[in-house]
């Protein structure tokens, strides 16, 4: 099972050291091209994309789904923070939302 990590030059060495295949790409178009390259290469079970490397997460997810490549967009310290609605999360966890 191969895992690829897509992100910027500063953060990729951390995961390269763990043995992940690292692809430098920043920006939606570059990340989509990287995903296409991974899909054509084949054999990848997961592509991890650093959240601060993309702007339109939904586009990245759509493209990855069309390519049949599971993708995880990983939040980082450099990504803008998003508010968390704890009540909604609890409701969903309990099956009410």
C-alpha positions in Angstrom: 0.0 0.0 0.0 1.5 3.3 -1.1 0.7 6.7 0.4 1.5 10.0 -1.4 1.7 13.4 0.3 1.1 16.5 -1.7 2.2 19.9 -0.3 4.8 22.6 -0.2 8.6 22.3 -0.1 8.9 23.2 3.6 6.6 20.6 5.0 7.2 17.6 2.7 10.6 16.6 4.1 8.9 15.6 7.4 6.8 12.9 5.7 9.5 11.9 3.2 11.5 10.8 6.2 8.7 8.5 7.1 8.8 6.8 3.7 5.8 8.5 2.0 6.1 9.5 -1.6 6.1 13.3 -1.6 5.0 15.5 -4.5 5.5 19.3 -4.3 2.5 21.1 -5.5 0.8 24.3 -4.3 -2.4 25.7 -5.7 -5.5 23.9 -6.9 -4.3 23.4 -10.5 -0.9 22.0 -9.4 -2.5 19.7 -6.9 -5.0 18.4 -9.4 -2.1 17.7 -11.8 -0.3 15.9 -9.0 -3.4 13.7 -8.3 -3.7 12.9 -12.0 -0.1 11.8 -12.1 -0.5 9.6 -9.0 -3.7 8.0 -10.5 -1.9 7.3 -13.8 1.0 5.8 -11.9 -1.3 3.5 -10.0 -0.9 1.6 -6.8 -1.7 4.5 -4.4 -4.1 3.7 -1.6 -4.3 7.3 -0.3 -3.2 10.8 -1.2 -2.7 13.2 1.7 -3.0 16.9 0.7 -1.9 19.6 3.1 -4.8 22.0 3.5 -2.7 25.1 3.2 -1.6 24.0 -0.3 -5.2 24.4 -1.8 -8.0 26.9 -1.8 -10.9 24.9 -3.1 -11.1 21.7 -1.1 -14.4 20.6 -2.8 -12.7 20.8 -6.2 -9.8 18.6 -5.0 -12.2 16.1 -3.5 -14.3 16.0 -6.8 -11.2 15.5 -8.9 -9.8 12.8 -6.6 -13.2 11.0 -6.6 -13.3 11.1 -10.4 -9.8 9.6 -10.5 -10.7 6.9 -8.0 -8.0 8.0 -5.6 -8.9 8.4 -1.9 -7.8 11.8 -0.6 -7.4 13.2 2.9 -7.0 17.0 3.2 -5.0 17.4 6.3 -5.4 20.6 8.3 -2.1 22.3 9.2 -1.0 25.2 11.3 -0.8 27.4 8.2 -4.3 26.8 7.0 -7.0 29.3 8.0 -8.9 28.2 11.1 -12.6 27.2 10.8 -15.1 27.6 13.5 -16.4 24.4 15.1 -20.0 24.0 16.1 -19.8 21.5 19.0 -23.5 21.2 19.3 -23.9 20.1 15.7 -21.0 17.6 16.0 -22.6 16.1 19.1 -26.0 15.9 17.4 -24.4 14.1 14.4 -22.5 11.7 16.7 -25.8 10.8 18.5 -27.6 10.3 15.2 -29.8 13.4 15.3 -28.1 15.5 12.6 
